[in-house]
């Protein structure tokens, strides 16, 4: 049975680094082939070209124009690509914030995802303290983050931290100690048969 594993979380939490670190251990533990689908890799250059034409700012990922017109199509394409791989028997690790979808519990809805009971679905919510996330964002110096850093008080209103009580479908992964001992526990939980949804 293939796996569909989401690595979600806000900017600066280290979800991409974690997903890449987990890929080989996941393949070894499950015996399944995996592919990595990172939203920024798949759509970053396309969105830069579009936003450059529409707003003159190729790095815009936070304006109402982007959020209203490009965000959701990017995610629909991301999930469609995941489904194509799953149909071929290839497990998928999906990386993207997906905060709206997590809030709405959509990633736990197989009908919404368009996957059957033959797929192990897991959702990892990667988080760190807000101050640490902001520091990591500043250190990586990605032009796409310029608006966030310049308007942090506005950006932070989008941030939320789900709780285990309200979001039992999530594996809450504290990434404060980057790739620490909790990685082994995460691997165990992702590959344990009783953990599958």
C-alpha positions as CSV (number, residue, x, y, z in Angstrom):
1,X,0.0,0.0,0.0
2,X,1.5,3.4,-1.0
3,X,1.9,6.2,1.5
4,X,0.7,9.8,1.2
5,X,2.6,11.9,3.8
6,X,2.1,15.6,4.2
7,X,4.8,17.8,5.8
8,X,2.9,21.0,6.6
9,X,3.6,24.0,8.7
10,X,4.3,27.7,8.5
11,X,7.4,29.3,6.9
12,X,10.6,28.8,8.7
13,X,9.6,25.6,10.6
14,X,12.0,23.4,8.6
15,X,9.3,21.2,6.9
16,X,11.3,20.8,3.6
17,X,14.5,19.9,5.4
18,X,12.6,17.4,7.6
19,X,10.9,15.8,4.6
20,X,14.1,15.4,2.7
21,X,15.8,13.9,5.7
22,X,12.9,11.4,6.2
23,X,12.7,10.2,2.6
24,X,15.4,7.5,2.6
25,X,14.5,6.2,6.1
26,X,10.8,6.0,5.0
27,X,11.8,4.0,1.9
28,X,14.0,1.6,3.9
29,X,11.3,1.1,6.6
30,X,8.3,0.6,4.3
31,X,10.0,-1.0,1.2
32,X,8.0,1.5,-0.9
33,X,9.4,3.9,-3.6
34,X,8.8,7.5,-2.6
35,X,8.8,10.8,-4.5
36,X,9.1,14.3,-3.0
37,X,6.6,16.9,-4.1
38,X,7.6,20.3,-2.8
39,X,5.1,23.1,-3.7
40,X,7.9,25.7,-4.0
41,X,9.9,23.5,-6.3
42,X,7.0,22.6,-8.5
43,X,5.4,26.0,-8.8
44,X,7.9,28.6,-7.5
45,X,9.3,29.7,-10.9
46,X,5.9,29.6,-12.6
47,X,4.4,31.8,-9.9
48,X,7.4,34.2,-10.0
49,X,6.8,34.6,-13.7
50,X,3.1,35.2,-13.3
51,X,3.4,37.6,-10.3
52,X,6.2,39.5,-12.1
53,X,3.8,40.2,-15.0
54,X,0.8,41.0,-12.8
55,X,2.3,43.0,-10.1
56,X,5.9,43.7,-11.1
57,X,7.1,41.8,-8.0
58,X,8.2,38.3,-8.9
59,X,8.7,37.4,-5.3
60,X,5.2,38.2,-4.2
61,X,3.6,35.3,-2.4
62,X,1.6,37.2,0.2
63,X,-0.6,39.8,-1.7
64,X,-4.3,39.3,-2.0
65,X,-3.9,38.8,-5.7
66,X,-1.6,35.8,-5.2
67,X,-3.6,34.4,-2.4
68,X,-6.9,34.7,-4.3
69,X,-5.8,33.6,-7.7
70,X,-2.7,31.4,-7.5
71,X,-2.5,29.7,-4.1
72,X,-5.4,27.3,-4.6
73,X,-4.5,26.2,-8.2
74,X,-1.0,25.5,-7.0
75,X,-2.3,23.2,-4.3
76,X,-4.8,21.5,-6.7
77,X,-1.9,20.8,-9.1
78,X,0.2,19.5,-6.2
79,X,-2.5,17.1,-5.1
80,X,-3.2,16.0,-8.6
81,X,0.4,15.1,-9.1
82,X,0.4,13.2,-5.8
83,X,-2.6,11.2,-7.0
84,X,-1.0,10.3,-10.3
85,X,2.1,8.9,-8.4
86,X,-0.1,7.0,-6.0
87,X,-2.0,5.5,-8.9
88,X,1.3,4.2,-10.2
89,X,2.1,2.7,-6.8
90,X,4.6,5.4,-5.9
91,X,4.4,6.8,-2.3
92,X,4.5,10.6,-2.0
93,X,5.8,13.1,0.5
94,X,4.1,16.4,-0.1
95,X,5.7,19.6,1.3
96,X,3.7,22.8,1.6
97,X,2.2,25.0,4.3
98,X,-1.4,23.8,3.6
99,X,-2.5,25.8,6.7
100,X,-6.0,26.5,5.4
101,X,-6.5,22.8,4.6
102,X,-5.2,21.7,7.9
103,X,-7.5,24.1,9.7
104,X,-10.5,22.7,7.8
105,X,-9.4,19.1,8.5
106,X,-9.4,18.5,4.7
107,X,-6.2,16.5,4.6
108,X,-7.9,13.9,6.7
109,X,-10.8,13.7,4.3
110,X,-10.2,10.9,1.7
111,X,-13.0,12.1,-0.5
112,X,-11.6,15.6,-0.6
113,X,-8.1,14.2,-1.2
114,X,-9.4,11.9,-3.9
115,X,-7.6,8.8,-2.5
116,X,-9.0,5.4,-1.5
117,X,-8.6,3.2,1.5
118,X,-5.6,1.6,-0.2
119,X,-3.4,4.6,0.7
120,X,-1.8,5.2,4.1
121,X,-2.4,8.9,4.8
122,X,-0.4,10.8,7.4
123,X,-0.2,14.5,8.2
124,X,2.9,15.9,9.9
125,X,2.5,19.4,11.3
126,X,6.0,20.8,11.7
127,X,6.3,23.7,14.2
128,X,8.8,25.8,16.1
129,X,8.4,28.9,18.3
130,X,7.5,32.0,16.3
131,X,10.7,33.8,17.2
132,X,12.8,30.9,15.9
133,X,10.8,30.7,12.7
134,X,11.3,34.4,12.1
135,X,15.0,34.0,12.7
136,X,15.3,31.1,10.3
137,X,13.3,33.0,7.6
138,X,15.7,36.0,8.0
139,X,18.8,33.7,7.8
140,X,17.7,31.9,4.6
141,X,17.3,35.2,2.8
142,X,14.7,34.0,0.3
143,X,13.3,36.9,-1.6
144,X,9.8,35.3,-1.4
145,X,9.9,36.1,2.4
146,X,10.6,39.8,2.1
147,X,6.9,40.7,2.6
148,X,6.7,38.5,5.7
149,X,9.7,40.1,7.3
150,X,8.6,43.6,6.5
151,X,5.1,43.1,7.6
152,X,5.5,40.6,10.4
153,X,2.7,41.9,12.6
154,X,0.3,41.3,9.7
155,X,1.8,38.0,8.6
156,X,1.7,36.6,12.1
157,X,-2.1,36.9,12.2
158,X,-2.2,33.9,9.8
159,X,-0.1,31.7,12.2
160,X,-1.8,29.1,14.3
161,X,-0.7,26.1,16.2
162,X,-3.1,23.2,16.1
163,X,-3.5,21.1,19.3
164,X,-3.6,17.4,19.6
165,X,-7.1,17.6,21.0
166,X,-8.6,19.6,18.2
167,X,-6.5,18.0,15.4
168,X,-6.1,14.3,16.3
169,X,-5.3,13.4,12.7
170,X,-2.0,15.4,12.9
171,X,1.4,14.2,14.0
172,X,2.7,17.4,15.8
173,X,6.4,17.6,15.2
174,X,8.4,20.0,17.3
175,X,11.4,20.9,15.1
176,X,13.1,23.2,17.6
177,X,16.1,20.8,17.8
178,X,16.5,20.3,14.0
179,X,16.5,16.6,13.2
180,X,16.9,15.6,16.8
181,X,16.0,12.3,18.4
182,X,12.3,12.8,17.8
183,X,12.9,12.0,14.1
184,X,13.1,8.3,15.1
185,X,9.8,8.5,16.9
186,X,8.3,10.2,13.9
187,X,9.5,7.5,11.6
188,X,8.1,4.8,14.0
189,X,4.7,6.5,14.0
190,X,4.6,7.0,10.2
191,X,5.4,3.4,9.5
192,X,3.4,1.7,12.3
193,X,0.4,-0.1,10.8
194,X,-1.9,1.0,13.6
195,X,-1.0,4.6,12.9
196,X,-2.4,4.6,9.3
197,X,-5.6,6.5,8.5
